[in-house]
Amino acid sequence: MNLTPYAAPGIGGIKYIVNINNFDSDVSEIVAKVCHESGTSIEELYTRSRKGKTPICRYLVWHVLKKKHPRIPGRTLGKVFGNYDHSTVHTGIKLIGILKENKNYKDFIFSVERSFLPN
């Protein structure tokens, strides 16, 4: 197990996160998959846009990253995608859970999850 020190801002002290070295490559892969599946541009995903499917795609990336790296704080996920705070990340992840029940989003969400999360 690879433990890499990570200073979580505002928490105080050093937090240890497992496999943080894989985080950057996971972000790239998940963003590419979500953008490919949705037709959203990568640049658009990193903006603060709330139009169209951009926020849903951003929330899905947060959802998959949080499932794959549960010890990474929401604040860190938010900083990667346009300086969002932890509560916005948490709300977005919660919304993906709700959208899994919606027939319009269900296949899209499960397609991305199947690519990155174990059954």
N, C-alpha and C positions, 0 to 999 in steps of 0.2 A: 504494500500500500504506500503510495507516494503522498506524503503530507507536506504541503508547501505553505509557509507562513503567508497570511494575508491580513493586512490591517484594514479592518472594516471601519470606514469613517463614522465618527459620532458614537461608536459603541465603546471605544476605549479598550486598549490592550490588543493583543494579537489573537486572531482567530485562525484556526487551521482548517483548510478546505481540502478535501480529497480530490486528487487529479485536476487541480486548477489549470495545469499545463494543457489539458485537452479542451478547455473552455473556449479559447479563441477559434480553434478549428471547428468545434461544434456549432458555434455561432454562425460561422461562414456557411457550413453545410446546411444547417436548418433554414437560414435566411434564403439560400439559393433554392431549396426545395419549395418553401412556402411561396416565394415569388414566382417560380416556374408554374406551380399548380394554380395560382390565382391570377397570373397575368399582371401582377403589380411589379413595378421596377424596384430594384434594390435601393436606389437613391431615395425613392418615395418612402420606403419603410423607415428610414432613419430621420425623417422629418417629423414635425409635430402636427402633421395633417390629421384632421378628423373626418375627412371626406371619403365617401365610397367605402371600399373594402380595406383601405390602408390600415385603420386601427384594428380591425379584426385580425388581419395578418400579423401585425405587431404583437397583439395579445396572444396569438397562437405560438409565435416564436418564444415569447416569455413563458408560456405554459409548458412547452416541450423542454426548454432549458431548465426550468424549475424542477420538472420531473426527473430530468437526467442528472442535474446537479443540485440536489435538494439543500445543500448547505450554503449555496451562494445566496447572499442577501438580496431581497427585492430591490434595494437601493442600488446595488451594483448593476442589476439588469436594467434598471431605469436609466442609469448614467450612460450605458452603452447605446441606448436608443433615443437620444435627444434630451437627456437630463430630466427624466421623469422621476417623481418621488416614489417611495415604496408603496404608498397607498394606491397610487394609480396602477402600479404593476399588480398589486394584489386584486384590485377591482377587475382589471383586464383578464387575469387568470381565472377569476370566479365566473366572468362572463363566458369564457370558453366552455366551462362546465355546463352552463345553461344552454349554450348554443349546440352542444352535442345532442340535445333532444330535438333540435329544429331540423326538419328534413332538408332544408336548403343548404345547411352547413355541415350536416352530419358526415357525409362521404368525404368532404374536403378535410375535415378535422381528423377523421380516422385514417385517411390516406397518409397524412403527414405523421401522425403518431406511430403508425405501423412501420414507417421508415426508420424511426429513431429510438423507439421505446420497446423494451422487451414485452412480450405478451403477459 
